[in-house]
């Protein structure tokens, strides 16, 4: 990794870990034709720089959380950063991003049931100072959930 820029080996290591985040450094090294030590050092550098995080994803439907939803929020510009901080801290919120367009903030949420989603959106989110409007869309079925590094 050179000053934050990814080289081909970094990209190949990330691709291996995206396929299986528990894959051993030894196996990755064999697959890529480099030493286990090189893989360990590169992975540590990628993690230390914030480029790479290794996480486990649980299927929310399988663990009793049956409602996935997307919430778009229109907010007052002066409240944007504070709202992002507040929303990001909610345990139901799995993803938050700032947008340009008809909405200012996008949040993906996972709730136990419809009543939980109702309480989250209509009481907690809409009750925050600076929230102008929300739009909620329920995810009925997830067909693909993976992030790939583009070449």
DSSP file (Angstrom, degrees, kcal/mol; ACC not computed):
  #  RESIDUE AA STRUCTURE BP1 BP2  ACC     N-H-->O    O-->H-N    N-H-->O    O-->H-N    TCO  KAPPA ALPHA  PHI   PSI    X-CA   Y-CA   Z-CA
    1    1 A X              0   0    0      0, 0.0     2,-0.7     0, 0.0     5,-0.2   0.000 360.0 360.0 360.0 124.6    0.0    0.0    0.0
    2    2 A X  B >   -A    5   0A   0      3,-1.8     3,-1.9     1,-0.1     0, 0.0  -0.875 360.0 -37.5-116.8  99.3    1.6    3.2   -1.2
    3    3 A X  T 3  S-     0   0    0     -2,-0.7    -1,-0.1     1,-0.3     3,-0.1   0.834 121.6 -46.4  58.6  35.1    0.3    6.4    0.4
    4    4 A X  T 3  S+     0   0    0      1,-0.3     2,-0.3     0, 0.0    -1,-0.3   0.220 111.7 121.5  93.5 -15.9   -3.3    5.2    0.6
    5    5 A X  B <   -A    2   0A   0     -3,-1.9    -3,-1.8     1,-0.0     2,-0.4  -0.653  60.3-130.4 -84.0 137.7   -3.3    3.9   -3.0
    6    6 A X        -     0   0    0     -2,-0.3     2,-0.2    -5,-0.2    -1,-0.0  -0.692  18.4-156.2 -86.9 135.5   -4.0    0.2   -3.5
    7    7 A X     >  -     0   0    0     -2,-0.4     4,-2.2     1,-0.0     5,-0.2  -0.451  38.6 -89.9 -97.6-178.4   -1.8   -1.9   -5.6
    8    8 A X  H  > S+     0   0    0      1,-0.2     4,-2.2     2,-0.2     5,-0.2   0.886 126.3  51.7 -61.0 -40.6   -2.7   -5.1   -7.4
    9    9 A X  H  > S+     0   0    0      2,-0.2     4,-2.6     1,-0.2    -1,-0.2   0.921 108.5  51.3 -64.6 -42.8   -1.7   -7.3   -4.4
   10   10 A X  H  > S+     0   0    0      1,-0.2     4,-2.5     2,-0.2    -1,-0.2   0.932 111.4  48.3 -56.9 -46.0   -3.8   -5.2   -2.0
   11   11 A X  H  X S+     0   0    0     -4,-2.2     4,-2.2     1,-0.2    -1,-0.2   0.886 111.8  48.9 -63.3 -39.4   -6.8   -5.6   -4.3
   12   12 A X  H  X S+     0   0    0     -4,-2.2     4,-2.1     2,-0.2    -1,-0.2   0.876 110.7  50.6 -70.1 -37.2   -6.3   -9.3   -4.6
   13   13 A X  H  X S+     0   0    0     -4,-2.6     4,-2.3     2,-0.2    -2,-0.2   0.937 111.1  48.8 -63.1 -46.6   -6.0   -9.7   -0.8
   14   14 A X  H  X S+     0   0    0     -4,-2.5     4,-2.4     1,-0.2    -2,-0.2   0.908 109.6  52.3 -59.9 -42.6   -9.2   -7.8   -0.4
   15   15 A X  H  X S+     0   0    0     -4,-2.2     4,-1.6     2,-0.2    -1,-0.2   0.907 109.1  49.9 -61.2 -42.2  -11.0   -9.9   -3.0
   16   16 A X  H  X S+     0   0    0     -4,-2.1     4,-1.7     1,-0.2    -1,-0.2   0.922 113.4  45.7 -60.8 -44.6   -9.9  -13.1   -1.1
   17   17 A X  H  < S+     0   0    0     -4,-2.3    -2,-0.2     1,-0.2    -1,-0.2   0.815 107.9  56.8 -71.7 -30.5  -11.2  -11.8    2.2
   18   18 A X  H  < S+     0   0    0     -4,-2.4     3,-0.3    -5,-0.2    -1,-0.2   0.854 107.7  49.1 -67.6 -32.6  -14.4  -10.6    0.6
   19   19 A X  H  < S-     0   0    0     -4,-1.6     2,-0.2     1,-0.3    -2,-0.2   0.887 138.6  -1.5 -71.3 -39.1  -15.0  -14.2   -0.6
   20   20 A X    ><  -     0   0    0     -4,-1.7     3,-1.8    -5,-0.1    -1,-0.3  -0.747  60.2-166.0-156.4 101.9  -14.3  -15.5    2.9
   21   21 A X  T 3  S+     0   0    0     -3,-0.3    -4,-0.1     1,-0.3    -3,-0.1   0.602  91.9  55.6 -66.9 -11.9  -13.3  -13.2    5.7
   22   22 A X  T 3  S+     0   0    0     -5,-0.1    -1,-0.3     2,-0.1    -5,-0.1   0.380  75.9 128.3 -99.7   2.4  -12.1  -16.1    7.9
   23   23 A X    <   -     0   0    0     -3,-1.8    -3,-0.0    -7,-0.2     2,-0.0  -0.339  64.8-111.6 -60.2 137.5   -9.7  -17.4    5.2
   24   24 A X     >  -     0   0    0      1,-0.1     4,-2.4     4,-0.0     5,-0.2  -0.330  12.6-122.9 -72.9 152.7   -6.2  -18.0    6.7
   25   25 A X  H  > S+     0   0    0      1,-0.2     4,-2.7     2,-0.2     5,-0.2   0.864 114.2  56.6 -60.2 -36.1   -3.3  -15.8    5.7
   26   26 A X  H  > S+     0   0    0      2,-0.2     4,-2.4     1,-0.2    -1,-0.2   0.935 108.2  45.7 -61.8 -46.7   -1.5  -19.0    4.7
   27   27 A X  H  > S+     0   0    0      2,-0.2     4,-2.7     1,-0.2    -2,-0.2   0.915 113.3  49.3 -64.5 -42.8   -4.2  -20.0    2.3
   28   28 A X  H  X S+     0   0    0     -4,-2.4     4,-2.2     2,-0.2    -1,-0.2   0.932 110.6  51.3 -61.7 -44.6   -4.4  -16.5    0.8
   29   29 A X  H  X>S+     0   0    0     -4,-2.7     5,-2.1     1,-0.2     4,-1.4   0.915 110.7  48.0 -58.5 -44.2   -0.7  -16.4    0.4
   30   30 A X  H  <5S+     0   0    0     -4,-2.4     3,-0.3     1,-0.2    -1,-0.2   0.929 112.1  49.7 -61.7 -44.5   -0.8  -19.8   -1.4
   31   31 A X  H  <5S+     0   0    0     -4,-2.7    -1,-0.2     1,-0.2    -2,-0.2   0.842 119.7  36.8 -62.9 -33.1   -3.6  -18.6   -3.6
   32   32 A X  H  <5S-     0   0    0     -4,-2.2    -1,-0.2     2,-0.2    -2,-0.2   0.501 109.2-117.2-101.2  -5.4   -1.7  -15.4   -4.5
   33   33 A X  T  <5S+     0   0    0     -4,-1.4     2,-0.3    -3,-0.3    -3,-0.2   0.816  76.8 107.0  76.2  30.5    1.8  -16.8   -4.7
   34   34 A X  S   <S-     0   0    0     -5,-2.1    -1,-0.3    -6,-0.2    -2,-0.2  -0.859  74.2 -81.1-133.0 170.0    3.2  -14.7   -1.8
   35   35 A X     >  -     0   0    0     -2,-0.3     4,-1.9     1,-0.1     5,-0.1  -0.288  30.1-121.8 -73.3 155.3    4.3  -15.5    1.8
   36   36 A X  H  > S+     0   0    0      1,-0.2     4,-2.7     2,-0.2     5,-0.2   0.884 114.8  56.5 -58.3 -40.1    1.9  -15.7    4.7
   37   37 A X  H  > S+     0   0    0      1,-0.2     4,-2.8     2,-0.2     5,-0.2   0.901 104.6  51.1 -61.2 -42.4    3.9  -12.9    6.4
   38   38 A X  H  > S+     0   0    0      2,-0.2     4,-2.7     1,-0.2     5,-0.2   0.922 111.5  47.8 -60.9 -43.9    3.4  -10.6    3.4
   39   39 A X  H  X S+     0   0    0     -4,-1.9     4,-2.7     2,-0.2     5,-0.2   0.928 112.1  49.4 -63.3 -45.0   -0.4  -11.2    3.6
   40   40 A X  H  X S+     0   0    0     -4,-2.7     4,-2.3     2,-0.2    -2,-0.2   0.933 114.3  45.0 -60.1 -47.1   -0.4  -10.7    7.4
   41   41 A X  H  X S+     0   0    0     -4,-2.8     4,-2.3     2,-0.2    -2,-0.2   0.918 114.8  47.1 -64.7 -44.9    1.5   -7.4    7.0
   42   42 A X  H  X S+     0   0    0     -4,-2.7     4,-2.5    -5,-0.2    -1,-0.2   0.914 112.3  50.1 -64.4 -42.2   -0.5   -6.1    4.1
   43   43 A X  H  X S+     0   0    0     -4,-2.7     4,-2.4    -5,-0.2    -2,-0.2   0.920 110.5  50.0 -62.7 -43.5   -3.8   -7.0    5.8
   44   44 A X  H  X S+     0   0    0     -4,-2.3     4,-3.1    -5,-0.2    -1,-0.2   0.914 111.2  49.2 -61.1 -42.9   -2.7   -5.2    9.0
   45   45 A X  H  X S+     0   0    0     -4,-2.3     4,-2.0     2,-0.2     6,-0.3   0.909 110.9  50.0 -63.3 -41.6   -1.8   -2.1    6.9
   46   46 A X  H  <>S+     0   0    0     -4,-2.5     6,-1.9     2,-0.2     5,-1.4   0.890 114.7  44.4 -63.6 -39.2   -5.2   -2.2    5.2
   47   47 A X  H ><5S+     0   0    0     -4,-2.4     3,-1.2     4,-0.2    -2,-0.2   0.925 112.3  51.0 -70.9 -45.1   -6.9   -2.4    8.5
   48   48 A X  H 3<5S+     0   0    0     -4,-3.1    -2,-0.2     1,-0.3    -1,-0.2   0.834 109.5  51.3 -61.6 -33.0   -4.8    0.3   10.2
   49   49 A X  T 3<5S-     0   0    0     -4,-2.0    -1,-0.3    -5,-0.2    -2,-0.2   0.589 114.3-117.3 -81.0  -9.9   -5.5    2.7    7.3
   50   50 A X  T < 5S+     0   0    0     -3,-1.2    -3,-0.2    -4,-0.4    -2,-0.1   0.480  86.6 112.7  87.1   2.2   -9.3    2.1    7.6
   51   51 A X  S   <S+     0   0    0     -5,-1.4     2,-0.4    -6,-0.3    -4,-0.2   0.860  75.9  41.3 -73.2 -35.5   -9.5    0.6    4.1
   52   52 A X        +     0   0    0     -6,-1.9     2,-0.4    -9,-0.1    -2,-0.3  -0.949  56.4 173.3-123.7 131.6  -10.4   -2.8    5.3
   53   53 A X        -     0   0    0     -2,-0.4     2,-0.6    -3,-0.1    -6,-0.0  -0.999  21.9-146.0-129.1 132.8  -12.7   -4.0    8.1
   54   54 A X        +     0   0    0     -2,-0.4     2,-0.3   -33,-0.0   -36,-0.0  -0.891  31.2 167.2-102.8 119.2  -13.4   -7.7    8.5
   55   55 A X        -     0   0    0     -2,-0.6     2,-0.5     2,-0.0   -34,-0.2  -0.833  34.5-128.5-128.3 160.9  -17.0   -8.3    9.7
   56   56 A X        -     0   0    0     -2,-0.3     2,-0.5   -35,-0.0    -2,-0.0  -0.956  22.2-153.3-108.5 132.3  -19.5  -11.1   10.1
   57   57 A X        -     0   0    0     -2,-0.5     2,-0.4     2,-0.0    -2,-0.0  -0.919   5.0-159.2-107.7 126.6  -22.9  -10.5    8.6
   58   58 A X        -     0   0    0     -2,-0.5     2,-0.7     5,-0.0     3,-0.1  -0.834  27.3-114.4-100.7 141.5  -25.9  -12.3   10.1
   59   59 A X    >>  -     0   0    0     -2,-0.4     3,-1.0     1,-0.2     4,-1.0  -0.654  23.7-151.1 -73.0 112.5  -29.0  -12.8    8.1
   60   60 A X  T 34>S+     0   0    0     -2,-0.7     5,-2.6     1,-0.3     3,-0.4   0.824  93.6  57.6 -59.6 -31.9  -31.6  -10.7   10.0
   61   61 A X  T >45S+     0   0    0      1,-0.2     3,-0.8     3,-0.2    -1,-0.3   0.860 105.7  50.5 -65.2 -33.8  -34.4  -12.9    8.9
   62   62 A X  T <45S+     0   0    0     -3,-1.0    -1,-0.2     1,-0.2    -2,-0.2   0.679 109.6  50.4 -78.7 -18.1  -32.7  -15.9   10.5
   63   63 A X  T 3<5S-     0   0    0     -4,-1.0    -1,-0.2    -3,-0.4    -2,-0.2   0.155 124.5 -92.4-109.8  19.2  -32.1  -14.2   13.8
   64   64 A X  T < 5S+     0   0    0     -3,-0.8     2,-0.8     1,-0.2    -3,-0.2   0.562  90.9 117.1  91.1   8.3  -35.7  -13.0   14.4
   65   65 A X      < +     0   0    0     -5,-2.6    47,-0.2    -6,-0.2    -2,-0.2  -0.896  33.4 171.1-109.0 102.9  -35.5   -9.5   12.9
   66   66 A X        +     0   0    0     46,-1.4     2,-0.6    -2,-0.8    46,-0.2   0.406  48.3  76.9 -99.9   2.6  -38.0   -9.7   10.1
   67   67 A X  E     +B  111   0B   0     44,-2.1    44,-3.2    -7,-0.1     2,-0.4  -0.934  48.2 176.4-122.2 114.0  -38.3   -6.1    8.9
   68   68 A X  E     +BC 110 139B   0     71,-0.6    71,-3.1    -2,-0.6     2,-0.3  -0.933  16.1 171.9-108.1 136.1  -35.6   -4.5    6.8
   69   69 A X  E     -BC 109 138B   0     40,-2.4    40,-2.8    -2,-0.4     2,-0.5  -0.979  31.3-136.7-145.1 156.3  -36.4   -0.9    5.6
   70   70 A X  E     -BC 108 137B   0     67,-3.4    67,-2.7    -2,-0.3     2,-0.5  -0.954  21.6-163.1-109.7 129.6  -34.8    2.0    3.9
   71   71 A X  E     -BC 107 136B   0     36,-3.2    36,-2.5    -2,-0.5     2,-0.5  -0.966   3.1-163.9-120.0 121.6  -35.5    5.4    5.4
   72   72 A X  E     -BC 106 135B   0     63,-3.2    63,-2.2    -2,-0.5     2,-0.5  -0.876  11.7-163.8 -99.7 133.2  -34.9    8.6    3.4
   73   73 A X  E     -BC 105 134B   0     32,-2.9    31,-2.6    -2,-0.5    32,-2.0  -0.969  14.9-156.7-122.7 130.7  -34.8   11.8    5.5
   74   74 A X  E     + C   0 133B   0     59,-3.0    58,-2.8    -2,-0.5    59,-1.7  -0.911  30.9 177.2 -96.3 130.3  -35.1   15.4    4.3
   75   75 A X  E     - C   0 131B   0     -2,-0.5     2,-0.2    56,-0.2    56,-0.2  -0.902  37.1 -93.4-135.6 159.5  -33.4   17.6    6.9
   76   76 A X    >>  -     0   0    0     54,-2.7     3,-1.5    -2,-0.3     4,-0.7  -0.546  38.5-126.5 -69.6 137.1  -32.5   21.2    7.6
   77   77 A X  G >4 S+     0   0    0      1,-0.3     3,-1.0    -2,-0.2     4,-0.4   0.861 107.9  55.2 -56.4 -40.0  -29.0   21.9    6.4
   78   78 A X  G 34 S+     0   0    0      1,-0.2    -1,-0.3     2,-0.1     4,-0.2   0.719 111.2  45.6 -68.3 -18.9  -27.9   23.2    9.8
   79   79 A X  G <> S+     0   0    0     -3,-1.5     4,-2.6    51,-0.2    -1,-0.2   0.491  84.8  99.4 -99.4  -5.3  -29.0   20.0   11.6
   80   80 A X  H <X S+     0   0    0     -3,-1.0     4,-2.5    -4,-0.7     5,-0.2   0.905  82.9  42.6 -52.3 -57.6  -27.5   17.6    9.1
   81   81 A X  H  > S+     0   0    0     -4,-0.4     4,-2.1     1,-0.2    -1,-0.2   0.891 115.9  48.8 -62.4 -41.7  -24.2   16.6   10.9
   82   82 A X  H  > S+     0   0    0     -4,-0.2     4,-2.4     1,-0.2    -1,-0.2   0.899 111.4  50.5 -64.7 -39.8  -25.9   16.3   14.3
   83   83 A X  H  X S+     0   0    0     -4,-2.6     4,-3.0     2,-0.2     5,-0.3   0.901 107.9  52.6 -65.5 -40.4  -28.7   14.2   12.8
   84   84 A X  H  X S+     0   0    0     -4,-2.5     4,-2.4    -5,-0.2    -2,-0.2   0.937 111.0  47.8 -59.2 -45.8  -26.1   11.9   11.1
   85   85 A X  H  X S+     0   0    0     -4,-2.1     4,-1.0     2,-0.2    -2,-0.2   0.917 115.0  45.3 -60.7 -44.0  -24.4   11.4   14.5
   86   86 A X  H >< S+     0   0    0     -4,-2.4     3,-0.5     2,-0.2     4,-0.5   0.943 115.6  44.7 -65.7 -49.5  -27.7   10.7   16.3
   87   87 A X  H >< S+     0   0    0     -4,-3.0     3,-1.4     1,-0.2     6,-0.2   0.881 107.8  58.5 -65.0 -39.6  -29.1    8.3   13.7
   88   88 A X  H 3< S+     0   0    0     -4,-2.4    -1,-0.2    -5,-0.3    -2,-0.2   0.813 101.4  57.2 -59.9 -30.5  -25.8    6.4   13.4
   89   89 A X  T << S+     0   0    0     -4,-1.0    -1,-0.3    -3,-0.5    -2,-0.2   0.637  80.1 106.5 -78.1 -14.3  -25.9    5.7   17.1
   90   90 A X    X   -     0   0    0     -3,-1.4     3,-1.1    -4,-0.5    -3,-0.0  -0.472  69.6-139.7 -67.9 132.4  -29.3    3.9   16.9
   91   91 A X  T 3  S+     0   0    0      1,-0.2    -1,-0.1    -2,-0.2    19,-0.1   0.779 100.2  57.7 -65.7 -25.3  -28.8    0.1   17.2
   92   92 A X  T 3  S+     0   0    0     17,-0.1    18,-2.4     2,-0.0     2,-0.5   0.698  87.8  91.4 -75.6 -18.6  -31.5   -0.6   14.5
   93   93 A X  E <   +D  109   0B   0     -3,-1.1    16,-0.2    -6,-0.2     3,-0.1  -0.674  44.8 170.7 -86.4 123.4  -29.5    1.5   12.0
   94   94 A X  E     +     0   0B   0     14,-2.7     2,-0.3    -2,-0.5    15,-0.2   0.602  66.7  19.6-105.6 -16.0  -27.1   -0.6    9.9
   95   95 A X  E     -D  108   0B   0     13,-1.1    13,-2.4     2,-0.0     2,-0.4  -0.971  58.6-177.7-157.5 136.2  -26.0    1.9    7.3
   96   96 A X  E     +D  107   0B   0     -2,-0.3     2,-0.3    11,-0.2    11,-0.2  -0.999   9.2 166.6-138.2 135.5  -26.1    5.7    7.0
   97   97 A X  E     -D  106   0B   0      9,-2.2     9,-2.9    -2,-0.4     2,-0.3  -0.990  32.8-119.7-144.3 155.4  -25.0    7.9    4.1
   98   98 A X  E     -D  105   0B   0     -2,-0.3     2,-0.3     7,-0.2     7,-0.3  -0.750  35.2-161.0 -92.8 142.3  -25.5   11.5    3.0
   99   99 A X        -     0   0    0      5,-2.7     2,-0.5    -2,-0.3    -1,-0.0  -0.771  21.2-143.5-121.6 161.8  -27.2   12.1   -0.3
  100  100 A X  S    S+     0   0    0     -2,-0.3     2,-0.3     5,-0.0     4,-0.1  -0.998  72.3  45.4-120.9 124.4  -27.6   14.7   -2.9
  101  101 A X  S    S-     0   0    0     -2,-0.5    -2,-0.1     1,-0.1     0, 0.0  -0.998 115.2 -16.5 145.8-145.7  -31.1   14.8   -4.4
  102  102 A X  S    S+     0   0    0     -2,-0.3     2,-0.3   -28,-0.0    -1,-0.1   0.710 128.3  42.4 -72.6 -18.5  -34.6   14.6   -3.0
  103  103 A X        -     0   0    0      1,-0.1   -29,-0.2   -29,-0.1     3,-0.1  -0.879  62.5-156.4-124.5 159.6  -33.4   13.3    0.3
  104  104 A X  S    S+     0   0    0    -31,-2.6    -5,-2.7    -2,-0.3     2,-0.4   0.737  78.9  30.3-103.9 -31.3  -30.4   14.3    2.5
  105  105 A X  E     -BD  73  98B   0    -32,-2.0   -32,-2.9    -7,-0.3     2,-0.4  -0.991  60.9-160.0-135.0 139.1  -29.8   11.2    4.5
  106  106 A X  E     -BD  72  97B   0     -9,-2.9    -9,-2.2    -2,-0.4     2,-0.4  -0.972  12.9-178.4-116.5 132.5  -30.3    7.5    3.8
  107  107 A X  E     -BD  71  96B   0    -36,-2.5   -36,-3.2    -2,-0.4     2,-0.5  -0.998  16.5-152.4-131.7 132.4  -30.5    5.0    6.6
  108  108 A X  E     -BD  70  95B   0    -13,-2.4   -14,-2.7    -2,-0.4   -13,-1.1  -0.882  24.1-171.1 -97.4 134.3  -31.0    1.2    6.4
  109  109 A X  E     -BD  69  93B   0    -40,-2.8   -40,-2.4    -2,-0.5     2,-0.5  -0.930  20.3-155.7-129.2 150.9  -32.7   -0.2    9.4
  110  110 A X  E     +B   68   0B   0    -18,-2.4     2,-0.3    -2,-0.3   -42,-0.2  -0.991  22.4 179.1-125.0 121.8  -33.4   -3.7   10.7
  111  111 A X  E     -B   67   0B   0    -44,-3.2   -44,-2.1    -2,-0.5     3,-0.1  -0.839  37.4-123.3-123.5 158.6  -36.4   -4.0   13.1
  112  112 A X  S    S-     0   0    0     -2,-0.3   -46,-1.4   -47,-0.2     2,-0.3   0.899  86.9 -27.4 -63.9 -42.1  -38.0   -6.9   15.0
  113  113 A X  S  > S-     0   0    0    -48,-0.1     4,-2.0   -47,-0.1     5,-0.2  -0.900  77.1 -75.6-161.3-178.0  -41.4   -6.3   13.4
  114  114 A X  H  > S+     0   0    0     -2,-0.3     4,-2.8     1,-0.2     5,-0.2   0.858 125.0  55.7 -63.7 -36.0  -43.7   -3.6   11.9
  115  115 A X  H  > S+     0   0    0      2,-0.2     4,-2.3     1,-0.2    -1,-0.2   0.899 107.8  49.1 -64.2 -39.3  -44.5   -2.1   15.3
  116  116 A X  H  > S+     0   0    0      2,-0.2     4,-2.4     1,-0.2    -2,-0.2   0.913 111.9  48.5 -64.6 -43.6  -40.8   -1.6   16.0
  117  117 A X  H  X S+     0   0    0     -4,-2.0     4,-2.8     2,-0.2     5,-0.3   0.920 110.3  52.2 -62.1 -43.8  -40.3    0.0   12.6
  118  118 A X  H  X>S+     0   0    0     -4,-2.8     4,-2.5     1,-0.2     5,-0.5   0.924 111.2  46.6 -57.5 -47.1  -43.4    2.3   13.3
  119  119 A X  I  X>S+     0   0    0     -4,-2.3     5,-1.9     3,-0.2     4,-1.4   0.906 113.4  49.2 -63.5 -42.7  -41.9    3.4   16.6
  120  120 A X  I  <>S+     0   0    0     -4,-2.4     5,-2.9     3,-0.2     6,-0.2   0.949 121.5  32.0 -63.0 -49.9  -38.5    4.0   15.1
  121  121 A X  I  <>S+     0   0    0     -4,-2.8     5,-2.3     3,-0.2     6,-0.2   0.965 126.0  37.4 -75.6 -52.8  -39.7    6.1   12.2
  122  122 A X  I  <5S+     0   0    0     -4,-2.5    -3,-0.2    -5,-0.3    -2,-0.2   0.759 130.6  23.4 -78.9 -25.0  -42.8    7.8   13.5
  123  123 A X  I  <<S+     0   0    0     -4,-1.4     4,-0.4    -5,-0.5    -3,-0.2   0.840 130.9  29.0-104.2 -51.2  -41.6    8.6   17.1
  124  124 A X  I   <S+     0   0    0     -5,-1.9     4,-0.3     2,-0.1    -3,-0.2   0.966 126.5  34.1 -82.3 -52.6  -37.9    8.6   17.2
  125  125 A X  I > <S+     0   0    0     -5,-2.9     3,-1.6     1,-0.2    -3,-0.2   0.961 122.2  44.5 -70.0 -50.4  -36.7    9.7   13.7
  126  126 A X  T 3 <S+     0   0    0     -5,-2.3    -1,-0.2     1,-0.3    -2,-0.1   0.729 109.0  60.8 -66.6 -19.9  -39.5   12.1   12.9
  127  127 A X  T 3  S+     0   0    0     -4,-0.4    -1,-0.3    -6,-0.2     2,-0.2   0.509  80.3 108.0 -83.9  -5.0  -39.3   13.5   16.4
  128  128 A X  S X  S-     0   0    0     -3,-1.6     3,-1.9    -4,-0.3     2,-0.2  -0.540  80.5-107.5 -76.9 137.2  -35.7   14.7   15.9
  129  129 A X  T 3  S+     0   0    0      1,-0.2     3,-0.1    -2,-0.2    -1,-0.1  -0.425 105.3  27.1 -60.9 129.8  -35.1   18.4   15.6
  130  130 A X  T 3  S+     0   0    0      1,-0.3   -54,-2.7    -2,-0.2     2,-0.6   0.254  83.9 126.3 101.2 -11.5  -34.2   19.3   12.1
  131  131 A X  E <   +C   75   0B   0     -3,-1.9    -1,-0.3   -56,-0.2   -56,-0.2  -0.718  29.8 176.5 -81.5 121.9  -36.0   16.4   10.4
  132  132 A X  E     -     0   0B   0    -58,-2.8     2,-0.3    -2,-0.6   -57,-0.2   0.858  62.5 -16.2 -89.6 -44.0  -38.4   17.8    7.8
  133  133 A X  E     -C   74   0B   0    -59,-1.7   -59,-3.0     2,-0.0    -1,-0.4  -0.991  54.3-151.0-162.1 150.9  -39.8   14.6    6.3
  134  134 A X  E     -C   73   0B   0     -2,-0.3     2,-0.4   -61,-0.2   -61,-0.2  -0.932   1.7-164.7-125.6 154.6  -39.1   10.9    6.0
  135  135 A X  E     -C   72   0B   0    -63,-2.2   -63,-3.2    -2,-0.3     2,-0.4  -0.985  12.9-161.7-135.8 127.6  -39.9    8.3    3.4
  136  136 A X  E     -C   71   0B   0     -2,-0.4     2,-0.4   -65,-0.2   -65,-0.2  -0.918   9.0-175.3-117.0 134.8  -39.8    4.6    4.3
  137  137 A X  E     -C   70   0B   0    -67,-2.7   -67,-3.4    -2,-0.4     2,-0.4  -0.996  19.6-138.2-126.3 128.3  -39.5    1.7    1.9
  138  138 A X  E     -C   69   0B   0     -2,-0.4     2,-0.6   -69,-0.2   -69,-0.3  -0.686  12.3-133.8 -87.4 136.5  -39.6   -1.9    3.2
  139  139 A X  E     -C   68   0B   0    -71,-3.1   -71,-0.6    -2,-0.4     3,-0.1  -0.795  20.6-175.5 -86.1 123.1  -37.2   -4.4    1.7
  140  140 A X        +     0   0    0     -2,-0.6     2,-0.3     1,-0.3    -1,-0.2   0.811  68.7   1.6 -90.1 -32.9  -39.2   -7.6    1.0
  141  141 A X        -     0   0    0    -73,-0.0     2,-0.6     0, 0.0    -1,-0.3  -0.943  63.0-138.2-157.5 131.9  -36.4   -9.8   -0.2
  142  142 A X        +     0   0    0     -2,-0.3     3,-0.1     1,-0.1    -3,-0.0  -0.834  19.9 177.8 -93.4 124.5  -32.6   -9.3   -0.4
  143  143 A X        +     0   0    0     -2,-0.6     2,-0.3     1,-0.3    -1,-0.1   0.731  69.4  11.2 -98.1 -28.0  -31.2  -10.8   -3.6
  144  144 A X        +     0   0    0      2,-0.0    -1,-0.3     0, 0.0     2,-0.2  -0.967  54.0 175.4-153.5 134.7  -27.6   -9.8   -3.3
  145  145 A X        +     0   0    0     -2,-0.3     2,-0.3    -3,-0.1    -3,-0.0  -0.712  39.9 106.9-143.0  87.9  -25.6   -8.4   -0.4
  146  146 A X        -     0   0    0     -2,-0.2     2,-0.5     2,-0.0  -128,-0.0  -0.968  50.7-141.6-159.7 144.8  -21.9   -8.0   -1.1
  147  147 A X        -     0   0    0     -2,-0.3     2,-0.4  -129,-0.1    -2,-0.0  -0.957  19.3-167.9-112.2 125.8  -19.5   -5.2   -1.8
  148  148 A X        -     0   0    0     -2,-0.5     2,-0.4  -130,-0.0  -133,-0.0  -0.909  25.1-119.7-112.1 140.9  -16.8   -5.8   -4.4
  149  149 A X        -     0   0    0     -2,-0.4     2,-0.1  -138,-0.1  -131,-0.0  -0.648  34.7-124.6 -73.7 127.4  -13.8   -3.6   -5.0
  150  150 A X              0   0    0     -2,-0.4    -1,-0.1     1,-0.1  -139,-0.0  -0.467 360.0 360.0 -74.1 146.0  -14.0   -2.3   -8.5
  151  151 A X              0   0    0     -2,-0.1    -1,-0.1  -140,-0.0    -2,-0.0   0.515 360.0 360.0 -66.1 360.0  -11.0   -3.0  -10.7
